[in-house]
Structures are given as structure tokens and as C-alpha cells.
């Protein structure tokens, strides 16, 4: 679950001059009308992050927002269609072995569709240097479709 924890700190004033405190009655107000398109707000937590340096104590308050990703978009636009493409490629096992062009056409079409699906899924995600779960899923599906082509 993604966690976002902004803090408000005073680095110009020590705790002798300025102290941040959360309000005891209503410390945090989250507007229910504000909605994140890909996440739900699960929990908020308040804390005091006052730090001590050699130059003095500096006041700080922090709120932690715990978010939960909504999977509906990814399920209906990536995972379910990709699984259906893999299942469609397995139809070649029920086609007569003598009908080689039909079997090859089905599997090659599945591979091309899968590569297009993978490219589309990458467009909606930020570019990062590490391997994501969607990359592993798509690579596994490609191996399954390619294996059905080799059979």
C-alpha cells in the first residue's frame, strides 16, 4: 500500500520561538468530496516529528496518509484481456494437427495482440528502471503463447 507522509517543519526557528501542535478537537480535516482516481484513502495518522540538532530543537508535525490502489482499471484493461488472449491461443490445441496454417495464424495473432497489449499497459505507467509485476505477468503470458506456437 502506498504511504505518503508530508511533514511541516520550522527550520529557521527553534522550539524556543515556535512550536507546532495538532489541534486536540479536530486535528485533521479530509474533504470527502476530493477523490483520487486510482487510490482510496484508508487511514490517516498524526505524529510529532520534532528533531534535535546541534543547533537546537526544531519543531515538526507529520501526517501519514495510507492509500490503497484501486485495481478495477488494471483488471479490466490489462489482466483480464491478457488472460483471454492466452486462453485464445490454447484453442490451437483443439484444431486438427493437419491444419498448420490455422494453428500458426491463431498463435501468431495472439502473440501480436499480446505485444500490443503489453505496449499499451506500459504507456499508462511511469517509466522506471526496475522490473514491475506487470512486466513479469506479461512476460509469463508471452511464454505461454509462444509455447503453444511451438507445440
MDAnalysis code that builds the backbone (N, CA, C; Angstrom):
import MDAnalysis as mda
import numpy as np

u = mda.Universe.empty(453, n_residues=151, atom_resindex=np.repeat(np.arange(151), 3), trajectory=True)
u.add_TopologyAttr("name", ["N", "CA", "C"] * 151)
u.add_TopologyAttr("resid", np.arange(1, 152))
u.add_TopologyAttr("resname", ["UNK", "UNK", "UNK", "UNK", "UNK", "UNK", "UNK", "UNK", "UNK", "UNK", "UNK", "UNK", "UNK", "UNK", "UNK", "UNK", "UNK", "UNK", "UNK", "UNK", "UNK", "UNK", "UNK", "UNK", "UNK", "UNK", "UNK", "UNK", "UNK", "UNK", "UNK", "UNK", "UNK", "UNK", "UNK", "UNK", "UNK", "UNK", "UNK", "UNK", "UNK", "UNK", "UNK", "UNK", "UNK", "UNK", "UNK", "UNK", "UNK", "UNK", "UNK", "UNK", "UNK", "UNK", "UNK", "UNK", "UNK", "UNK", "UNK", "UNK", "UNK", "UNK", "UNK", "UNK", "UNK", "UNK", "UNK", "UNK", "UNK", "UNK", "UNK", "UNK", "UNK", "UNK", "UNK", "UNK", "UNK", "UNK", "UNK", "UNK", "UNK", "UNK", "UNK", "UNK", "UNK", "UNK", "UNK", "UNK", "UNK", "UNK", "UNK", "UNK", "UNK", "UNK", "UNK", "UNK", "UNK", "UNK", "UNK", "UNK", "UNK", "UNK", "UNK", "UNK", "UNK", "UNK", "UNK", "UNK", "UNK", "UNK", "UNK", "UNK", "UNK", "UNK", "UNK", "UNK", "UNK", "UNK", "UNK", "UNK", "UNK", "UNK", "UNK", "UNK", "UNK", "UNK", "UNK", "UNK", "UNK", "UNK", "UNK", "UNK", "UNK", "UNK", "UNK", "UNK", "UNK", "UNK", "UNK", "UNK", "UNK", "UNK", "UNK", "UNK", "UNK", "UNK", "UNK", "UNK", "UNK", "UNK", "UNK"])
u.atoms.positions = np.array([
    [0.841, -1.173, 0.000],
    [0.000, 0.000, 0.000],
    [0.888, 1.239, 0.000],
    [0.620, 2.164, -0.880],
    [1.389, 3.406, -0.882],
    [1.133, 4.219, 0.388],
    [2.197, 4.782, 0.911],
    [2.108, 5.625, 2.104],
    [2.751, 6.958, 1.771],
    [2.059, 8.027, 2.085],
    [2.510, 9.384, 1.806],
    [2.545, 10.125, 3.127],
    [3.684, 10.676, 3.512],
    [3.779, 11.326, 4.818],
    [4.451, 12.694, 4.720],
    [3.673, 13.714, 4.374],
    [4.237, 15.068, 4.369],
    [4.440, 15.571, 5.798],
    [5.439, 16.414, 5.971],
    [5.665, 16.996, 7.292],
    [5.824, 18.507, 7.142],
    [5.445, 19.195, 8.185],
    [5.594, 20.645, 8.249],
    [6.634, 20.907, 9.326],
    [7.722, 21.540, 8.932],
    [8.818, 21.765, 9.871],
    [9.260, 23.222, 9.811],
    [9.734, 23.701, 10.932],
    [10.298, 25.045, 11.016],
    [11.800, 24.897, 11.178],
    [12.538, 25.218, 10.147],
    [13.986, 25.076, 10.219],
    [14.681, 26.390, 10.559],
    [13.935, 27.470, 10.552],
    [14.522, 28.770, 10.884],
    [14.337, 29.130, 12.350],
    [13.390, 28.470, 13.013],
    [13.083, 28.794, 14.402],
    [13.185, 27.540, 15.255],
    [13.791, 27.668, 16.412],
    [13.869, 26.547, 17.347],
    [12.573, 26.463, 18.139],
    [12.448, 25.425, 18.959],
    [11.240, 25.258, 19.768],
    [11.118, 26.337, 20.843],
    [12.182, 27.099, 21.070],
    [12.084, 28.239, 21.990],
    [11.226, 29.348, 21.389],
    [11.220, 29.441, 20.045],
    [10.489, 30.506, 19.355],
    [9.153, 30.044, 18.772],
    [9.068, 28.792, 18.358],
    [7.887, 28.317, 17.628],
    [7.678, 26.830, 17.908],
    [6.427, 26.446, 18.162],
    [6.080, 25.034, 18.370],
    [4.811, 24.727, 17.577],
    [4.875, 23.669, 16.767],
    [3.697, 23.197, 16.044],
    [3.013, 22.126, 16.882],
    [1.688, 22.223, 17.010],
    [0.890, 21.219, 17.715],
    [-0.360, 20.921, 16.904],
    [-0.794, 19.661, 16.946],
    [-2.057, 19.294, 16.328],
    [-3.195, 19.758, 17.229],
    [-4.281, 20.218, 16.631],
    [-5.464, 20.618, 17.387],
    [-6.048, 19.375, 18.061],
    [-6.400, 19.494, 19.338],
    [-6.909, 18.339, 20.081],
    [-8.297, 17.903, 19.622],
    [-9.142, 18.846, 19.235],
    [-10.525, 18.507, 18.876],
    [-10.640, 17.995, 17.442],
    [-10.156, 18.760, 16.485],
    [-10.223, 18.370, 15.072],
    [-8.825, 18.579, 14.477],
    [-7.946, 17.614, 14.637],
    [-6.575, 17.823, 14.185],
    [-6.408, 17.817, 12.666],
    [-7.244, 17.056, 11.973],
    [-7.100, 16.932, 10.529],
    [-8.479, 16.805, 9.902],
    [-8.715, 17.571, 8.854],
    [-9.987, 17.500, 8.133],
    [-9.679, 17.046, 6.709],
    [-10.257, 15.918, 6.332],
    [-10.099, 15.395, 4.979],
    [-11.441, 15.534, 4.284],
    [-11.457, 16.286, 3.203],
    [-12.693, 16.523, 2.460],
    [-13.088, 15.251, 1.711],
    [-14.268, 14.737, 1.980],
    [-14.742, 13.511, 1.329],
    [-15.052, 13.710, -0.149],
    [-15.235, 14.960, -0.569],
    [-15.543, 15.232, -1.971],
    [-14.304, 15.087, -2.855],
    [-13.131, 15.190, -2.259],
    [-11.898, 15.030, -3.026],
    [-11.641, 13.540, -3.206],
    [-11.424, 13.153, -4.455],
    [-11.248, 11.738, -4.754],
    [-10.025, 11.547, -5.634],
    [-9.203, 10.592, -5.297],
    [-8.065, 10.233, -6.123],
    [-8.524, 9.184, -7.130],
    [-8.189, 9.335, -8.401],
    [-8.725, 8.415, -9.403],
    [-8.240, 6.973, -9.273],
    [-7.030, 6.750, -8.760],
    [-6.503, 5.391, -8.707],
    [-6.298, 4.864, -7.289],
    [-6.665, 5.649, -6.267],
    [-6.418, 5.227, -4.888],
    [-7.605, 5.552, -3.988],
    [-7.720, 4.799, -2.906],
    [-8.654, 5.096, -1.820],
    [-7.833, 5.449, -0.594],
    [-8.299, 6.449, 0.165],
    [-7.639, 6.804, 1.415],
    [-8.104, 5.831, 2.485],
    [-7.176, 5.056, 3.038],
    [-7.515, 4.022, 4.010],
    [-7.403, 4.548, 5.426],
    [-6.321, 5.263, 5.705],
    [-6.053, 5.654, 7.082],
    [-5.199, 6.915, 7.108],
    [-5.391, 7.707, 8.152],
    [-4.521, 8.852, 8.415],
    [-3.992, 8.728, 9.836],
    [-2.754, 9.109, 10.017],
    [-2.140, 9.073, 11.349],
    [-1.343, 10.358, 11.550],
    [-1.444, 10.916, 12.734],
    [-0.758, 12.161, 13.062],
    [0.414, 11.862, 13.983],
    [1.487, 12.634, 13.828],
    [2.637, 12.424, 14.706],
    [3.422, 13.720, 14.871],
    [4.249, 13.719, 15.888],
    [5.141, 14.841, 16.168],
    [6.545, 14.393, 15.789],
    [7.172, 15.095, 14.880],
    [8.500, 14.695, 14.407],
    [9.557, 15.739, 14.769],
    [9.398, 16.369, 15.917],
    [10.365, 17.366, 16.372],
    [11.745, 16.717, 16.446],
    [12.738, 17.398, 15.872],
    [14.082, 16.835, 15.800],
    [15.068, 17.678, 16.591],
    [16.101, 17.018, 17.046],
    [17.147, 17.679, 17.825],
    [18.431, 17.686, 17.004],
    [18.940, 18.882, 16.770],
    [20.219, 19.054, 16.085],
    [21.183, 19.751, 17.034],
    [22.420, 19.864, 16.613],
    [23.408, 20.540, 17.454],
    [23.092, 22.024, 17.610],
    [22.333, 22.578, 16.678],
    [21.973, 24.000, 16.746],
    [20.696, 24.243, 17.537],
    [19.997, 23.180, 17.938],
    [18.785, 23.342, 18.731],
    [17.705, 22.349, 18.353],
    [16.562, 22.451, 19.032],
    [15.393, 21.619, 18.743],
    [14.521, 22.343, 17.730],
    [14.085, 21.618, 16.712],
    [13.258, 22.215, 15.673],
    [11.925, 21.480, 15.621],
    [10.846, 22.255, 15.654],
    [9.505, 21.686, 15.708],
    [9.090, 21.138, 14.344],
    [8.294, 20.092, 14.399],
    [7.844, 19.431, 13.175],
    [6.598, 18.621, 13.495],
    [5.613, 18.649, 12.609],
    [4.451, 17.771, 12.712],
    [4.305, 17.028, 11.390],
    [3.751, 15.839, 11.474],
    [3.658, 14.988, 10.291],
    [2.321, 14.271, 10.272],
    [1.774, 14.115, 9.076],
    [0.568, 13.316, 8.879],
    [0.927, 12.192, 7.903],
    [0.424, 11.002, 8.179],
    [0.685, 9.854, 7.318],
    [-0.623, 9.432, 6.663],
    [-0.637, 9.449, 5.336],
    [-1.795, 9.004, 4.563],
    [-1.484, 7.609, 4.024],
    [-2.304, 6.640, 4.364],
    [-2.163, 5.288, 3.828],
    [-3.217, 5.116, 2.743],
    [-2.759, 4.758, 1.563],
    [-3.634, 4.638, 0.403],
    [-3.721, 3.184, -0.045],
    [-4.823, 2.846, -0.683],
    [-4.993, 1.523, -1.278],
    [-5.302, 1.717, -2.754],
    [-4.554, 1.004, -3.592],
    [-4.719, 1.150, -5.037],
    [-6.020, 0.495, -5.497],
    [-6.729, 1.184, -6.371],
    [-7.930, 0.608, -6.987],
    [-7.492, -0.252, -8.164],
    [-7.870, -1.504, -8.148],
    [-7.407, -2.432, -9.170],
    [-8.364, -2.578, -10.344],
    [-9.548, -2.003, -10.254],
    [-10.556, -2.186, -11.293],
    [-10.073, -1.824, -12.678],
    [-9.422, -0.685, -12.817],
    [-8.943, -0.240, -14.128],
    [-7.957, -1.247, -14.705],
    [-6.995, -1.662, -13.901],
    [-5.969, -2.579, -14.381],
    [-6.539, -3.964, -14.667],
    [-7.505, -4.388, -13.867],
    [-8.113, -5.697, -14.093],
    [-8.843, -5.735, -15.433],
    [-9.651, -4.710, -15.707],
    [-10.484, -4.727, -16.909],
    [-9.754, -4.284, -18.168],
    [-8.657, -3.550, -18.038],
    [-7.948, -3.072, -19.217],
    [-6.659, -3.832, -19.513],
    [-6.153, -4.579, -18.545],
    [-4.889, -5.280, -18.776],
    [-4.980, -6.764, -18.445],
    [-5.274, -7.108, -17.205],
    [-5.162, -8.501, -16.768],
    [-6.187, -9.425, -17.422],
    [-7.454, -9.072, -17.400],
    [-8.488, -9.947, -17.975],
    [-8.315, -10.102, -19.487],
    [-8.111, -9.006, -20.263],
    [-7.893, -9.205, -21.703],
    [-6.655, -10.045, -22.019],
    [-5.600, -9.867, -21.236],
    [-4.386, -10.644, -21.479],
    [-4.619, -12.124, -21.200],
    [-5.315, -12.435, -20.130],
    [-5.646, -13.839, -19.837],
    [-6.511, -14.433, -20.941],
    [-7.439, -13.657, -21.460],
    [-8.288, -14.148, -22.552],
    [-7.478, -14.401, -23.819],
    [-6.467, -13.576, -24.074],
    [-5.606, -13.791, -25.241],
    [-4.832, -15.099, -25.089],
    [-4.320, -15.354, -23.895],
    [-3.586, -16.604, -23.649],
    [-4.518, -17.801, -23.824],
    [-5.713, -17.723, -23.280],
    [-6.681, -18.817, -23.424],
    [-7.051, -19.008, -24.892],
    [-7.174, -17.896, -25.629],
    [-7.483, -17.988, -27.051],
    [-6.365, -18.721, -27.799],
    [-5.119, -18.501, -27.403],
    [-4.015, -19.191, -28.083],
    [-4.051, -20.692, -27.825],
    [-4.625, -21.106, -26.705],
    [-4.712, -22.533, -26.392],
    [-5.773, -23.244, -27.231],
    [-6.618, -22.493, -27.918],
    [-7.607, -23.109, -28.815],
    [-6.898, -23.894, -29.915],
    [-5.656, -23.499, -30.214],
    [-4.914, -24.217, -31.262],
    [-4.695, -25.687, -30.909],
    [-4.771, -26.052, -29.644],
    [-4.624, -27.455, -29.251],
    [-5.832, -28.289, -29.687],
    [-6.973, -27.660, -29.918],
    [-8.176, -28.374, -30.345],
    [-8.350, -28.369, -31.865],
    [-7.507, -27.618, -32.537],
    [-7.547, -27.624, -34.003],
    [-6.743, -28.836, -34.491],
    [-7.195, -29.446, -35.560],
    [-6.526, -30.636, -36.084],
    [-5.056, -30.333, -36.382],
    [-4.163, -31.273, -36.074],
    [-2.731, -31.049, -36.329],
    [-2.408, -30.816, -37.807],
    [-3.262, -31.318, -38.697],
    [-3.017, -31.130, -40.130],
    [-3.284, -29.690, -40.572],
    [-4.058, -28.946, -39.807],
    [-4.406, -27.563, -40.172],
    [-3.343, -26.603, -39.628],
    [-2.128, -26.756, -40.152],
    [-0.995, -25.963, -39.660],
    [-1.206, -24.461, -39.870],
    [-1.664, -24.012, -41.038],
    [-1.834, -22.561, -41.207],
    [-2.814, -21.946, -40.197],
    [-3.876, -22.662, -39.895],
    [-4.851, -22.129, -38.936],
    [-4.245, -22.038, -37.541],
    [-3.501, -23.055, -37.150],
    [-2.886, -23.057, -35.812],
    [-1.827, -21.963, -35.698],
    [-0.989, -21.839, -36.723],
    [0.070, -20.822, -36.695],
    [-0.538, -19.426, -36.720],
    [-1.554, -19.230, -37.541],
    [-2.207, -17.920, -37.607],
    [-2.800, -17.534, -36.263],
    [-3.451, -18.470, -35.615],
    [-4.048, -18.197, -34.310],
    [-2.988, -17.814, -33.283],
    [-1.893, -18.552, -33.244],
    [-0.851, -18.278, -32.247],
    [-0.080, -16.998, -32.556],
    [0.211, -16.758, -33.819],
    [0.928, -15.527, -34.181],
    [0.051, -14.311, -33.918],
    [-1.220, -14.412, -34.230],
    [-2.145, -13.317, -33.925],
    [-2.211, -13.073, -32.423],
    [-2.207, -14.146, -31.659],
    [-2.207, -13.998, -30.197],
    [-0.935, -13.316, -29.717],
    [0.213, -13.693, -30.284],
    [1.478, -13.058, -29.902],
    [1.488, -11.572, -30.246],
    [1.020, -11.233, -31.432],
    [0.992, -9.824, -31.834],
    [0.028, -9.015, -30.962],
    [-1.113, -9.597, -30.664],
    [-2.079, -8.921, -29.799],
    [-1.513, -8.740, -28.399],
    [-0.814, -9.747, -27.925],
    [-0.203, -9.675, -26.597],
    [0.882, -8.602, -26.542],
    [1.678, -8.492, -27.590],
    [2.717, -7.453, -27.595],
    [2.097, -6.060, -27.657],
    [1.001, -5.915, -28.383],
    [0.290, -4.633, -28.405],
    [-0.301, -4.322, -27.038],
    [-0.860, -5.322, -26.403],
    [-1.426, -5.154, -25.060],
    [-0.339, -4.736, -24.071],
    [0.828, -5.349, -24.188],
    [1.945, -5.004, -23.300],
    [2.393, -3.556, -23.529],
    [2.473, -3.154, -24.782],
    [2.865, -1.773, -25.090],
    [1.847, -0.779, -24.539],
    [0.567, -1.094, -24.661],
    [-0.479, -0.209, -24.131],
    [-0.414, -0.119, -22.608],
    [-0.121, -1.232, -21.950],
    [-0.041, -1.198, -20.488],
    [1.153, -0.369, -20.031],
    [2.215, -0.348, -20.816],
    [3.398, 0.434, -20.445],
    [3.167, 1.932, -20.625],
    [2.296, 2.311, -21.550],
    [2.022, 3.731, -21.787],
    [1.360, 4.400, -20.590],
    [0.559, 3.653, -19.851],
    [-0.174, 4.249, -18.736],
    [0.627, 4.251, -17.438],
    [1.854, 3.711, -17.468],
    [2.682, 3.648, -16.267],
    [3.915, 4.531, -16.434],
    [4.437, 5.059, -15.349],
    [5.648, 5.880, -15.459],
    [6.859, 5.013, -15.797],
    [7.800, 5.559, -16.573],
    [8.998, 4.776, -16.892],
    [9.912, 4.661, -15.670],
    [10.261, 3.440, -15.329],
    [11.147, 3.188, -14.192],
    [12.235, 2.208, -14.628],
    [13.315, 2.139, -13.870],
    [14.447, 1.307, -14.254],
    [14.348, -0.129, -13.742],
    [13.387, -0.418, -12.900],
    [13.280, -1.758, -12.338],
    [12.115, -2.520, -12.978],
    [12.091, -3.833, -12.758],
    [11.042, -4.685, -13.319],
    [9.802, -4.598, -12.437],
    [8.662, -4.369, -13.079],
    [7.391, -4.270, -12.359],
    [6.657, -5.609, -12.438],
    [5.661, -5.774, -11.593],
    [4.868, -7.008, -11.582],
    [4.157, -7.201, -12.921],
    [3.720, -6.115, -13.547],
    [3.036, -6.225, -14.840],
    [3.993, -6.749, -15.909],
    [5.291, -6.410, -15.808],
    [6.280, -6.920, -16.760],
    [6.440, -8.430, -16.614],
    [6.488, -8.902, -15.386],
    [6.612, -10.342, -15.138],
    [5.365, -11.071, -15.629],
    [4.188, -10.492, -15.363],
    [2.933, -11.099, -15.803],
    [2.877, -11.185, -17.325],
    [3.199, -10.086, -17.997],
    [3.140, -10.067, -19.461],
    [4.185, -11.002, -20.072],
    [5.365, -11.061, -19.476],
    [6.400, -11.968, -19.984],
    [5.976, -13.422, -19.817],
    [5.371, -13.741, -18.698],
    [4.878, -15.105, -18.477],
    [3.801, -15.463, -19.492],
    [2.896, -14.538, -19.743],
    [1.839, -14.785, -20.736],
    [2.434, -14.972, -22.124],
    [3.460, -14.199, -22.449],
    [4.120, -14.338, -23.744],
    [4.770, -15.712, -23.868],
    [5.377, -16.195, -22.803],
    [5.988, -17.530, -22.817],
    [4.918, -18.593, -23.050],
    [3.763, -18.463, -22.403],
    [2.685, -19.435, -22.593],
    [2.188, -19.440, -24.038],
    [2.019, -18.266, -24.618],
    [1.534, -18.187, -26.002],
    [2.599, -18.720, -26.955],
    [3.856, -18.371, -26.709],
    [4.935, -18.860, -27.569],
    [5.064, -20.379, -27.469],
    [4.878, -20.924, -26.269],
    [4.926, -22.378, -26.096],
    [3.806, -23.059, -26.873],
    [2.633, -22.452, -26.908],
    [1.545, -23.044, -27.694],
    [1.844, -22.952, -29.190],
    [2.593, -21.940, -29.602],
    [3.003, -21.833, -31.002],
    [4.022, -22.924, -31.335],
    [4.933, -23.196, -30.439],
    [5.967, -24.213, -30.667],
    [5.390, -25.627, -30.701],
    [4.288, -25.853, -29.999],
    [3.671, -27.172, -29.977],
    [3.076, -27.414, -31.337],
])
